[in-house]
Amino acid sequence: MASGAKSFLADAGYGEQELDANSALMELDKGLRSGKLGEQCEAVVRFPRLFQKYPFPILINSAFLKLADVFRVGNNFLRLCVLKVTQQSEKHLEKILNVDEFVKRVFSVIHSNDPVARAITLRMLGSMASIIPERKNAHHSIRQSLDSHDNVEVEAAIFAAANFSAQSKDFAVGICNKISEMIQGLATPVDLKLKLIPILQHMHHDASLASSSRQLLQQLVTSYPSTKMVIVTLHTFTLLAASSLVDIPKQIQLLLQYLKNDPRKAVKRLAIQDLKLLANKTPHTWSRENIQALCESALHTPYDSLKMGMLSVLSTLSGTIAIKQYFSSAPGTAATTARSFDLVKLAQECCYHTNRGIAAHGVRILTNISASCQEKDLLPLEQDAVFGLEALLVLCSQDDSPGAQATLKITLTCMVKLVKCRPHLSQSVVESLLTQLQSAQDNARILMCHCLAAIAMQLPVLADGMLGDLMDLYKLIGQSATDKKQELLVSLATVIFVSSQKALSTEIKTVIKQQLENASNGWTAYRIARQASRMGNHDMARELYQSLLTQVASEHFYFWLNSLKEFSHAEQCLTGLQEDNYSSALSCIAEALKSYHKGIASLTAASTPLNPLSFQCGFVKLRIDLLQAFSQLICTCNSLKTSPPPAIATTIAMTSGNDLQRCGRISNQAGMKHSMEEFRNLATRYGDLYQSSFDADSATLRNVELQQQSCLLISHAIEALILDPESASFQEYSSNGTAHVESEYERRMMSVFNHVLEEVESLNRKYAPVSYLASNTCLCNAVIALLKVPLSFQRYFFQKLQSTSIKLALSPSPRNPAEPIAVQNNQQLALKVEGVVQHGSKPGLFRKIQSVCLNVSSVLQSKSGQDYKIPIDNMTNEMEQRVEPHNDYFSTQFLLNFVILGTHNITVESSVIDSNGIVWKTGPKTTIFVKSLEDPYSQQIRLQQQQGQPPSQQQQQRTAYSRF
């Protein structure tokens, strides 16, 4: 568990002492002013870390000005260090507030007599192009330096010219002719021409500029047929077309022409690489003729490496809209035509190729065709795809080389995709996987287990009969303790849990535990326990967590494992529920609640300031409240049996017009109504938990959604059966049967939802009005059916793969957080809100931030002075703004009124909007205090009125304008 311990210690903030921003900057400044070159360099290279830690403009501005000073007065090595820091911190450049001063200090070096210093300055200016795109002095210096006799300076000028061309239309238009003259000039060496040509890829700011650049490139391709020139020119051609968009079809034709006619392998390889780029970027621009031409080239080429490249382009296209265009626009509809397509012929021919890579692309094309094209004449290709996949599986599972593993990954991904789209093929695919599992290499076995688990999660294809083979393999593996074997133990255990999700037999549990005791470390046992919790095998998970309690080195780990053990025990208590046995159900729920309360205490103890476990605590608290609500509902239903409504309850209900009278005394006490409101409130809280989990994976979010739906289902059932049978509608709750189910847990929950809805609906139709006994039985059975599905603790409960947080800075801000900011009541406060989006190691893995929504509100905390009749609009401030972060930074301003004298509490809350337009309440929430003071003139007038003195003539005429 060493790696886990390291990350935990890092999260908990143990280790080196943290400095605040100013102290850290002063520390580095001390290094910059040192007399020793080594210390100065060390200070310079530590700046990127400082920017990462404190990414706000006020610090970044000061730091860059200090670096500019070092650049101005230092030697060339220090300048090079500053250049590297600037290039590393490119996304922070726009936070420099004094851009003019920064550029002035850097630019002064351009007049140096040292060509190397000028070259470094040009590279520095090029790196800053995003913040100074239209600086004419920089443009002029670059043009001048292109004519320099020093190669280092010319190369630096080319770098700067490329960067400025990408940012500035004016510069691109101005430099285009100069670049053109240099490229076509006889005096320019060939190696310099090769460096100048790529600048033309940025000439896409308008149509005429792009057109003239294309013409120049066209001339170059024909005028300079040498391999290097053709490669550089064609690649620049492709990048220009990809940016300007209008010329992409022409570019595809040009590349296909070179691929077909040019005999040089290097040029063919470049054409393939560029075609792949265009296939990824704009697959919709590929016509049937383009794909046909590529297929013909692939069929006729004798070189395997080129064939593999062409197939990789075709396999990319086969997963997009291009494949449908290829088949839909083809003539002929007979059943034989499917196999007569060149693409299909090529894929079938390559499926059994001796080169693994070619075979992998062949089966991938067949899989994509089978998955996306549902036409009848393409159905025979399914079997071709399955046979090809099985052949590749046999070939790659015996080989331990990295190439074989990469091919195996492609094969297994295709298997999962094929089974997802064509479920009837699942049985044969799973059988071939299980057969190969016995003889495969360990690396291959791990990947195959992942594939089996992925298929079994979608479709219940792993029958109990297959468990024997898996268990034999598990016993065999457990005898070794290498890292690969440990990984394989976890993967196999996952497959076993997925295949027997109803309940694990005692024999299976014994085998798993024995193997873990023999050959595994604690980390492997924890991972297997985690998978057991995800799959709902809580008895197995509880025993494993219990065995790990004494093997951890930190009390936070101990409390975390103890809480997991208690949660597993609580969920295990609920597996003994039986329909129609309500007293035992109540005792099971009570036992589960006892364990849950112990677990939440442990979970709170396991949290640290840097790792507060907020999702885990929120999820468990909601589960506790849900169990309590279920228990309360069963008690309410039971009390109806002990004091049933009178025989004339229905008549009373009809005469009084109050349908609730049918339920007798209970409805008068509003017990059922209270239960319904409780379930609706829980559903709202589950919705809030969902909205606050921006970093959660889709399976975790679906799990939270299912919990929310179960609350809504019960509240709807109470309303439909007891409170308001007439107006309850069933249509909004009817589930979409065609929706794709991702896991066994979801499948079982959806089946319970459908069953309960059918029961409630049939009771309402058959026996209107429903008798209290039938409705009570239906409600209690619904509760028990929901609780009998073992809860799944999904990945986000244990593991955070994506990490996103927002840091806010408000200005003005007080020196002391408790101290209010003073504002006069006749003035407005300009509140500037700046923010930085911080990411973990995998930014945007599940969803990306499109924009940040900032909500500012103010509340009057304490009043001072007299009460005035003030319009309600001036009493509060409620404002909202949406800002799009650029390079993970955003800023905006709010104007706030504080007409009422006293202390106001301003709250700034941020939430994020993802690329699908969904709002996520991620926080944070920041609060500052403002003290609204009476302006001196109004104060003077009021005091004079209180003393009975009429204000002087001069003062009466004075207004807000006359003061200026």
Buried (B, 14 or more C-beta within 10 A) or exposed (E): BEEBBEEBBEEBEEEEEEBEBEEBBEEBBEBBEBEEEEBBBBBBBBBBEBBEEBBBBBBBBBBBBBBBBBBBEBEBEBBBBBBBBBBBBBBBBBBBEBBEBBBEBBBBBBEEEBBBBBBBBBBBBBBBBBBBBEBEEBBEBBBBBBEBEBEBBBBBBBBBBBBBBBBBBEBBBBBBEBBBEBBBEEEBEEEBBBBBBBBBBBBBBEEEBBBBBBEBBEBBBEEBEEEEBBBBBBBBBBBBBBBBEEBBBEBBEBBBEBBBEBEEEEBBBBBBBBBBBBBEBBBEBBBBEBBBBBBBBBBEBEEEBBBBBBBBBBBBBBBBEBBEBBBEEBEEEEEEBBBEBBBBEBBBEBBBBEBBBBBBBBBBBBBBBBBBBEBEBBBBBBEBBBBBBBBBBBBBBEBBEEEBBBBBBBBBBBBBBBBBBBEEBBEBBBEBBBBBBEEBBBBBBBBBBBBBBBBBBBBEBBEEEBBEEBBEBBEEBBEBEEEBBBBBBBBBBBBBBBBBBEBBEEEBBEBBBEBBEEBBBBBBBBBBBBBBBBBBBBBBBBBBBBBBBEBBEBEBBBBBBBBBBBBBBBBBBBBEBEEEBBEEBBBBBEBBBBBBEBBBBBBBBBBEEEBEBEBBBBBBBBBBBBBBBBBBBBEBBBBBEEEBBEEEBBEBBEEEEEBBBBBBBBBEEEBBBEBBEBBBBBBEBBBEBBBBBBBBBEBBBBBBBBBBBBBBBBBBBBBBBBBEBEEBEBEEBEEEEEEEBEBBBBBBBBBBBBEBBEBBBEBBEEEEBBBBEBBBBBBBBBBBBBBBBBBBBBBBBBEBBBBBBBBBBBBEEBEEEEEBBEBBBBEBBEBEBBBBBBBEEEBEBBBBBBBBBBBBBBEBEEEEBEEEEEEEEEEBBEBEBEBEBEBBBBBBEBEBBBBBBBBBBBEBBBBBBBEEEEEBBBBEEBEBBBBBBBEEBEEEBEEBEEEEEEEEEEEEEBEEEEEE
